[in-house]
Amino acid sequence: MRGALYKPHGQEYPAAVLTSAPNRFVKGDLFILRDPQKTLRDLDEFEGVDEGLYRRELVDAWARGRRVKAWAYLYARPLTGASLIPTGIYSSH
């Protein structure tokens, strides 16, 4: 998806945000959900949506050269002190 990926200061998880910057993309995996209502509800809880850590948003994503709509979890807190991950690929290593 078009966006920027950051590592929040002192955290061990990534923070994706939307951007209009050219050639800035967040890379990840797309999944087809068998039970979207239950899975998204569970993911919302895991991602801290109710606590305001992330928000779920329908975004444009690209898969095999085609644009598709996909749910993404976007960081919902300030990025003060966060480090840009220029590759757009998060690694926990």
C-alpha positions in Angstrom: 0.0 0.0 0.0 1.1 3.6 -0.4 2.4 4.6 3.0 5.4 5.0 5.2 6.6 2.5 7.9 8.1 3.5 11.1 9.5 1.9 14.3 8.1 3.8 17.3 10.8 4.8 19.8 11.2 2.1 22.4 8.6 -0.3 20.9 9.0 -3.7 19.2 6.2 -3.2 16.6 5.9 -1.3 13.4 3.8 1.8 12.7 2.3 2.2 9.2 0.8 5.5 8.1 -0.7 6.6 4.8 1.3 9.1 2.7 1.1 10.7 -0.7 5.0 10.7 -1.0 6.0 9.2 -4.4 7.7 5.8 -4.3 6.9 5.2 -0.6 5.2 1.9 0.1 4.6 -0.4 3.0 5.0 -4.1 2.0 3.2 -6.9 3.7 1.0 -9.9 3.2 -2.6 -10.1 2.0 -5.0 -12.7 3.4 -8.4 -13.8 2.3 -10.6 -14.2 5.4 -13.0 -17.1 5.8 -14.9 -15.5 8.6 -14.2 -11.7 8.2 -16.5 -10.5 11.0 -15.0 -12.7 13.6 -11.4 -12.4 12.3 -11.5 -8.6 12.1 -13.1 -8.4 15.6 -10.2 -10.5 16.9 -7.6 -8.6 15.0 -9.1 -5.2 16.2 -8.6 -6.5 19.8 -5.1 -7.7 19.1 -4.1 -4.5 17.4 -5.3 -2.3 20.2 -8.0 -0.5 18.2 -10.1 0.2 21.3 -7.1 1.6 23.1 -6.3 3.9 20.2 -3.0 2.2 19.2 -4.1 1.4 15.7 -7.2 2.0 13.5 -8.4 -0.3 10.8 -8.9 1.4 7.4 -9.8 0.1 4.0 -6.9 1.0 1.7 -5.7 0.5 -1.9 -3.1 -2.3 -2.0 -1.3 -3.9 -5.0 -1.1 -7.6 -5.5 0.5 -9.1 -8.6 0.3 -5.7 -10.4 -3.4 -5.2 -9.6 -5.0 -2.7 -7.3 -7.3 -4.3 -4.7 -9.1 -3.0 -1.6 -7.7 -4.4 1.7 -8.0 -3.7 5.4 -4.9 -2.3 7.0 -4.1 -1.3 10.6 -2.7 2.2 10.6 -0.8 3.7 13.6 -3.1 6.1 15.5 -0.6 7.7 17.9 2.0 10.4 17.4 5.2 9.4 15.7 7.4 11.5 17.9 10.9 10.0 18.0 9.9 7.2 15.5 12.5 6.0 13.0 11.5 5.6 9.3 11.9 2.1 7.9 12.8 3.2 4.3 12.4 -0.3 2.8 8.7 -0.4 3.9 9.4 -3.9 5.2 9.3 -4.6 9.0 11.6 -7.2 10.5 11.6 -8.0 14.2 15.3 -8.8 14.1 
